[in-house]
Each structure stands twice: as C-alpha cells, then as structure tokens.
Amino acid sequence: MTRVIPTVAATRYVAPLREGGSLPGIIEADDLGTYVCKFRGAGQGLKVLVAEVIVGELARRIGLDTPALVAVQLDAAIGKYEADEEVQDLLTASVGLNLGVDFLPGSFGYDSGFHPDPEVAGNILWLDAFTANVDRSWRNPNLLVWHKQLWCIDHGASLYFHHGWQGGVTSSERFARQPYDASDHVLAAFRAEVPAADERLAPMITHELLSGVLAQVPDEWLEPVPGAESPEDLRAAYVDFLHARVSGDRAWLPAERAA
C-alpha cells in the first residue's frame, strides 16, 4: 500500500524532550525540516505511533489544527556518538521507521490564560471522546498555542482497544458504547458545545474517510495479531471499531453539564 505520510531521513539528533516518559527528541531531517520524533524503541511500543497517526489525521480531517506528520527513517549511525547513554540506547532500539511531528517554533503550552474558541474546544473534546483519549488533562494538556490558534498534539494514549488485541482482534461492541469520562479533561468547561460538535462531525466519519486515514499508517507499524495477520486486515479492524463507535447511539458522548 502506498504510504501517504511523507518519509524523511534523520540527519541529526538535536536534543531530548524530557517532559514525557517516552523521551521524544528533536531531530533534523534531510528535507531541512525539524521534527519532534516519537521513537519506535520507546517503552509504549508501536501501537502508540499508530494511534498518533490515526487520531492526528482524524483531527486534520475534521478541521482541527495539528502538526504535520512524517515517517522518520533512523539510521544506526545517528546514535553512535550520542553522549547520553539513555538516549543512545533509545536511538539504537529505534533504528528503522519512527514518527516525526512537525516542530512548531515559538509555540507555548495551553493554560488558563488562553481563551479558545468555544466551537474549536467542543470539537477537540468530541474528538477525544470519540477516540477515547485519556491524556488531555490540566496535568498534561497536550495542546499548544501557535499563531494565536489552538493546536492538538500527542494522541498516543487514544484507542485503548488495540492494546487488548494480543490474543486476537476482539469485538467492537464494547468500544462502541464505552462512556467517556470528561471530568478531568482540560476543556471540560466546554462540554455544552459537544452536542453541536457531534452534529457537525459525526456525519463526516465515514468508512471512506476512516480508510483514508488508516492508509497513512506504515505497514511495519501494524504488528500482526491472531485473526488479523496482514496490515490490511488490521486497517480494516481499526476502521470497523471507529465506525461502530460513531454510527451507534453515541452513548459515549460527555454529559453537557460543566465540570
């Protein structure tokens, strides 16, 4: 299958970003771009990279601002002269294809001093509920402000269902109805915007759109499981799970009351 996200080659490891447990790092690439690299050798494994692409590309398709994604080819030579032993081990374990997130120079983390557009906030909350993103709280907002706009980042904690596929692809029924607890969400105050967001966004999430999103996930990140041994089988499973969640009664929508 043709990979839609561009592939670049890392030319220099610049610095680690130690705010997260997975130790992402800033890298430069042969397209002259600078990226935040999420490494395949980090403890969370390849499923985190898959979730990053799926949810990041869903965000883009429903009109949210989110950094461009690339696949980053990492050669063993990149880590050869790295002085930090922890970083060197991570780079060595990550030889191959990793995920690059476009670095937004001058951006800053979202806080209560920034007042988002209510419709945008409602759309973000809807997306997080749809994809079961458990990692957008005040402790870790995973939102950036860049050029006075709110940008969504870091979606690897979404799509919890695929972590249960080690024994085989399970039924989508539980995920389709699993409630979403928005009480700890950084944008919980905008829950009243979610019904309108659902009216706008749910009709957009078609089989065709989901298939286009899954086409962007590199084959080598899609690890075979019983009953879904090929990348295409796994892509179909993701499409089925997500389409089941959006095409039912959407019992997972957060309640409208404020936090």
C-alpha angles and dihedrals in degrees: 000000000000112000110229101192107079121252120227132177120237112239101176139013106222110180143327122253103220098184092091129058093233093061100229115191142207113249137177120224140202092259087065089249127134118222142180100236121213106201127224090215094061118113096258093064134211097314089073090058090048091052091047091057097042097048095036091053092045088054090052093050094052091051104261121139112249130153120265116262130222136176109244119210108211121198122205090241091069093073098037096097099030108131097203106085094205091053092044091054091049093049091048091051091048102056106141131035119355134168123264123197116197110256111236106210114215095015120136135200121272117256138161091277091073117075110206125208104267093228092052091047091050091050092052092049090048092051092049091050091048094051096035094239106182096181112075105092133129087265089058112008097177088204127118131197112221125166088352092301130112114244125195118222140166109037098164093113092063129096097041091179095077091064087068095057098089089104094040140295109307131210117288092218097093094048091046091063103025108131119236117227107215096171092106097038117124089229097042090124088070097058090116087068093059100084091055090045089052091053091052101040110031094069089055093061099086130156087255094054093046092048089052091051093049091049088070095062110098114244093235093061092057102086114200120248130184109289093016106059098151130062090242092054090051093048089053090051092053091048091050093049095048095042091049090054095051098039098053129073090291095231085166094073112120116252115262097236117107122254 
